[in-house]
Amino acid sequence: MRNDITIRPETTKDYKDIVSLVLRSFQEGTGYSDGTDIVALIEEIRVSENYIPELSFVAELDGKIVGHFLFSHFPLSKTAEGEHIESKDIVMLAPVSVHADYFHQHIGITMLTLGIQKVREAGFKGITVEGNFRFYNRVGFKTSSEYNIYPTSGYPITEPRCMMCQETFKGSLKGIEGYVVYDMYHNA
């Protein structure tokens, strides 16, 4: 982990820089998105009841925004088809972007480590994330089925390790179970 990265909640003044960062991050760092769907998801989360402004972060290095990530409320579902369970115990980490000029410099690990601590301090019981398990396992995420939380669509169906969870303290997800259903978002 780096000690020269700071995180702070995003502000409306950051939005233009965030869009630019996200587009380049996904265009240059993935083979599955040009970033426009990710920008749309961020905007969709921001106007939803699930948005948590104090947990939507930018990462800075020497005063420059080098990363963006957010945690939002995410109700689990009773079934794979939906029926959301009303709960504010779980947050979803998504999306996560590192500026393309700073790939492979431990920015992502550092910003997520700092962000996860903020989620813990805010009193949430767990975090879900869908993505590259080789990366997210490095910051404490485990396959979600270990916590009785199951994927329903997308990449995890073919690679279940890509749907992950993290307890914010030992045993905090005990008794919490369900399915990850993204039907509240058009761009997920």
Contacts in CASP RR format, 6 or more apart in sequence:
PFRMAT RR
TARGET T0000
AUTHOR 0000-0000-0000
METHOD contacts of the structure
MODEL  1
MRNDITIRPETTKDYKDIVSLVLRSFQEGTGYSDGTDIVALIEEIRVSEN
YIPELSFVAELDGKIVGHFLFSHFPLSKTAEGEHIESKDIVMLAPVSVHA
DYFHQHIGITMLTLGIQKVREAGFKGITVEGNFRFYNRVGFKTSSEYNIY
PTSGYPITEPRCMMCQETFKGSLKGIEGYVVYDMYHNA
1 106 0 8 1.000
1 109 0 8 1.000
1 110 0 8 1.000
1 113 0 8 1.000
2 105 0 8 1.000
2 106 0 8 1.000
2 107 0 8 1.000
2 110 0 8 1.000
4 61 0 8 1.000
4 62 0 8 1.000
5 59 0 8 1.000
5 60 0 8 1.000
5 61 0 8 1.000
5 66 0 8 1.000
5 107 0 8 1.000
5 110 0 8 1.000
5 111 0 8 1.000
5 114 0 8 1.000
6 59 0 8 1.000
6 60 0 8 1.000
6 114 0 8 1.000
7 57 0 8 1.000
7 58 0 8 1.000
7 59 0 8 1.000
7 60 0 8 1.000
7 111 0 8 1.000
7 114 0 8 1.000
7 115 0 8 1.000
7 118 0 8 1.000
8 57 0 8 1.000
8 58 0 8 1.000
8 60 0 8 1.000
9 53 0 8 1.000
9 54 0 8 1.000
9 55 0 8 1.000
9 56 0 8 1.000
9 57 0 8 1.000
9 58 0 8 1.000
10 18 0 8 1.000
10 53 0 8 1.000
10 56 0 8 1.000
10 57 0 8 1.000
10 58 0 8 1.000
10 68 0 8 1.000
10 70 0 8 1.000
14 58 0 8 1.000
14 65 0 8 1.000
17 58 0 8 1.000
17 65 0 8 1.000
18 42 0 8 1.000
18 58 0 8 1.000
18 65 0 8 1.000
18 68 0 8 1.000
18 97 0 8 1.000
19 39 0 8 1.000
21 65 0 8 1.000
21 66 0 8 1.000
21 67 0 8 1.000
21 68 0 8 1.000
21 97 0 8 1.000
21 99 0 8 1.000
22 35 0 8 1.000
22 38 0 8 1.000
22 39 0 8 1.000
22 42 0 8 1.000
22 68 0 8 1.000
22 95 0 8 1.000
22 97 0 8 1.000
23 34 0 8 1.000
23 35 0 8 1.000
23 36 0 8 1.000
23 39 0 8 1.000
24 99 0 8 1.000
24 100 0 8 1.000
25 35 0 8 1.000
25 67 0 8 1.000
25 97 0 8 1.000
25 98 0 8 1.000
25 99 0 8 1.000
25 100 0 8 1.000
26 33 0 8 1.000
26 34 0 8 1.000
26 35 0 8 1.000
26 38 0 8 1.000
26 97 0 8 1.000
27 33 0 8 1.000
27 34 0 8 1.000
27 35 0 8 1.000
27 100 0 8 1.000
28 100 0 8 1.000
28 103 0 8 1.000
29 100 0 8 1.000
29 103 0 8 1.000
37 187 0 8 1.000
38 95 0 8 1.000
38 97 0 8 1.000
38 187 0 8 1.000
40 186 0 8 1.000
40 187 0 8 1.000
41 94 0 8 1.000
41 95 0 8 1.000
41 185 0 8 1.000
41 187 0 8 1.000
41 188 0 8 1.000
42 68 0 8 1.000
42 70 0 8 1.000
42 95 0 8 1.000
44 185 0 8 1.000
44 186 0 8 1.000
44 187 0 8 1.000
45 51 0 8 1.000
45 70 0 8 1.000
45 72 0 8 1.000
45 185 0 8 1.000
46 56 0 8 1.000
48 72 0 8 1.000
48 184 0 8 1.000
48 185 0 8 1.000
49 73 0 8 1.000
50 72 0 8 1.000
50 73 0 8 1.000
50 74 0 8 1.000
50 92 0 8 1.000
50 184 0 8 1.000
51 72 0 8 1.000
51 73 0 8 1.000
52 70 0 8 1.000
52 71 0 8 1.000
52 72 0 8 1.000
52 73 0 8 1.000
52 91 0 8 1.000
52 122 0 8 1.000
54 118 0 8 1.000
54 122 0 8 1.000
55 70 0 8 1.000
55 71 0 8 1.000
55 72 0 8 1.000
55 91 0 8 1.000
55 115 0 8 1.000
55 118 0 8 1.000
55 119 0 8 1.000
55 122 0 8 1.000
56 69 0 8 1.000
56 70 0 8 1.000
56 71 0 8 1.000
56 72 0 8 1.000
57 68 0 8 1.000
57 69 0 8 1.000
57 70 0 8 1.000
57 111 0 8 1.000
57 115 0 8 1.000
57 118 0 8 1.000
58 65 0 8 1.000
58 67 0 8 1.000
58 68 0 8 1.000
59 65 0 8 1.000
59 66 0 8 1.000
59 67 0 8 1.000
59 68 0 8 1.000
59 69 0 8 1.000
59 98 0 8 1.000
59 107 0 8 1.000
59 108 0 8 1.000
59 110 0 8 1.000
59 111 0 8 1.000
59 114 0 8 1.000
60 66 0 8 1.000
61 102 0 8 1.000
61 107 0 8 1.000
65 99 0 8 1.000
66 98 0 8 1.000
66 99 0 8 1.000
66 101 0 8 1.000
66 102 0 8 1.000
66 107 0 8 1.000
67 97 0 8 1.000
67 98 0 8 1.000
67 99 0 8 1.000
67 102 0 8 1.000
67 107 0 8 1.000
67 108 0 8 1.000
67 111 0 8 1.000
68 95 0 8 1.000
68 96 0 8 1.000
68 97 0 8 1.000
69 93 0 8 1.000
69 95 0 8 1.000
69 96 0 8 1.000
69 97 0 8 1.000
69 111 0 8 1.000
69 112 0 8 1.000
69 115 0 8 1.000
70 93 0 8 1.000
70 94 0 8 1.000
70 95 0 8 1.000
71 91 0 8 1.000
71 92 0 8 1.000
71 93 0 8 1.000
71 115 0 8 1.000
71 119 0 8 1.000
71 124 0 8 1.000
71 127 0 8 1.000
72 91 0 8 1.000
72 92 0 8 1.000
72 94 0 8 1.000
73 88 0 8 1.000
73 90 0 8 1.000
73 91 0 8 1.000
73 92 0 8 1.000
74 90 0 8 1.000
74 91 0 8 1.000
74 92 0 8 1.000
74 128 0 8 1.000
74 180 0 8 1.000
75 84 0 8 1.000
75 85 0 8 1.000
75 86 0 8 1.000
75 87 0 8 1.000
75 90 0 8 1.000
75 184 0 8 1.000
76 84 0 8 1.000
76 85 0 8 1.000
76 87 0 8 1.000
76 90 0 8 1.000
76 149 0 8 1.000
76 176 0 8 1.000
76 177 0 8 1.000
76 178 0 8 1.000
76 179 0 8 1.000
76 180 0 8 1.000
76 181 0 8 1.000
77 83 0 8 1.000
77 84 0 8 1.000
77 85 0 8 1.000
77 152 0 8 1.000
77 178 0 8 1.000
77 179 0 8 1.000
77 180 0 8 1.000
77 181 0 8 1.000
78 84 0 8 1.000
78 85 0 8 1.000
78 178 0 8 1.000
78 179 0 8 1.000
79 179 0 8 1.000
80 150 0 8 1.000
80 152 0 8 1.000
80 179 0 8 1.000
80 181 0 8 1.000
81 181 0 8 1.000
82 179 0 8 1.000
82 181 0 8 1.000
82 183 0 8 1.000
84 181 0 8 1.000
84 184 0 8 1.000
85 178 0 8 1.000
87 176 0 8 1.000
88 124 0 8 1.000
89 124 0 8 1.000
89 125 0 8 1.000
89 126 0 8 1.000
89 176 0 8 1.000
90 124 0 8 1.000
90 125 0 8 1.000
90 126 0 8 1.000
90 127 0 8 1.000
90 128 0 8 1.000
90 176 0 8 1.000
91 119 0 8 1.000
91 124 0 8 1.000
91 126 0 8 1.000
91 127 0 8 1.000
91 128 0 8 1.000
92 127 0 8 1.000
92 128 0 8 1.000
92 129 0 8 1.000
93 112 0 8 1.000
93 127 0 8 1.000
93 128 0 8 1.000
93 129 0 8 1.000
94 129 0 8 1.000
94 130 0 8 1.000
94 188 0 8 1.000
96 108 0 8 1.000
96 112 0 8 1.000
96 129 0 8 1.000
98 107 0 8 1.000
98 108 0 8 1.000
98 111 0 8 1.000
99 107 0 8 1.000
109 138 0 8 1.000
109 139 0 8 1.000
112 139 0 8 1.000
113 139 0 8 1.000
116 127 0 8 1.000
116 139 0 8 1.000
116 166 0 8 1.000
116 168 0 8 1.000
119 126 0 8 1.000
119 127 0 8 1.000
119 168 0 8 1.000
120 168 0 8 1.000
120 169 0 8 1.000
123 168 0 8 1.000
124 168 0 8 1.000
125 167 0 8 1.000
125 168 0 8 1.000
125 172 0 8 1.000
125 173 0 8 1.000
125 176 0 8 1.000
126 165 0 8 1.000
126 166 0 8 1.000
126 167 0 8 1.000
126 168 0 8 1.000
126 172 0 8 1.000
126 173 0 8 1.000
126 176 0 8 1.000
127 141 0 8 1.000
127 165 0 8 1.000
127 166 0 8 1.000
127 168 0 8 1.000
128 144 0 8 1.000
128 149 0 8 1.000
128 163 0 8 1.000
128 164 0 8 1.000
128 165 0 8 1.000
128 180 0 8 1.000
129 136 0 8 1.000
129 141 0 8 1.000
129 164 0 8 1.000
129 165 0 8 1.000
129 166 0 8 1.000
130 151 0 8 1.000
130 154 0 8 1.000
130 155 0 8 1.000
130 156 0 8 1.000
130 162 0 8 1.000
130 163 0 8 1.000
130 164 0 8 1.000
130 180 0 8 1.000
131 155 0 8 1.000
131 162 0 8 1.000
131 163 0 8 1.000
131 164 0 8 1.000
132 162 0 8 1.000
133 141 0 8 1.000
133 143 0 8 1.000
133 159 0 8 1.000
133 161 0 8 1.000
133 162 0 8 1.000
133 164 0 8 1.000
136 164 0 8 1.000
137 164 0 8 1.000
139 166 0 8 1.000
140 166 0 8 1.000
141 164 0 8 1.000
141 165 0 8 1.000
141 166 0 8 1.000
142 164 0 8 1.000
142 165 0 8 1.000
142 166 0 8 1.000
143 160 0 8 1.000
143 161 0 8 1.000
143 163 0 8 1.000
143 164 0 8 1.000
143 165 0 8 1.000
144 150 0 8 1.000
144 151 0 8 1.000
144 156 0 8 1.000
144 163 0 8 1.000
144 164 0 8 1.000
144 165 0 8 1.000
144 180 0 8 1.000
145 160 0 8 1.000
145 163 0 8 1.000
146 165 0 8 1.000
147 165 0 8 1.000
147 167 0 8 1.000
147 173 0 8 1.000
147 176 0 8 1.000
147 177 0 8 1.000
148 175 0 8 1.000
148 176 0 8 1.000
148 177 0 8 1.000
148 178 0 8 1.000
149 163 0 8 1.000
149 165 0 8 1.000
149 173 0 8 1.000
149 176 0 8 1.000
149 177 0 8 1.000
149 178 0 8 1.000
149 179 0 8 1.000
149 180 0 8 1.000
150 163 0 8 1.000
150 178 0 8 1.000
150 179 0 8 1.000
150 180 0 8 1.000
151 157 0 8 1.000
151 160 0 8 1.000
151 162 0 8 1.000
151 163 0 8 1.000
151 179 0 8 1.000
151 180 0 8 1.000
152 179 0 8 1.000
152 180 0 8 1.000
152 181 0 8 1.000
152 182 0 8 1.000
153 181 0 8 1.000
153 182 0 8 1.000
155 162 0 8 1.000
156 162 0 8 1.000
156 163 0 8 1.000
156 180 0 8 1.000
163 180 0 8 1.000
165 173 0 8 1.000
167 173 0 8 1.000
182 188 0 8 1.000
END
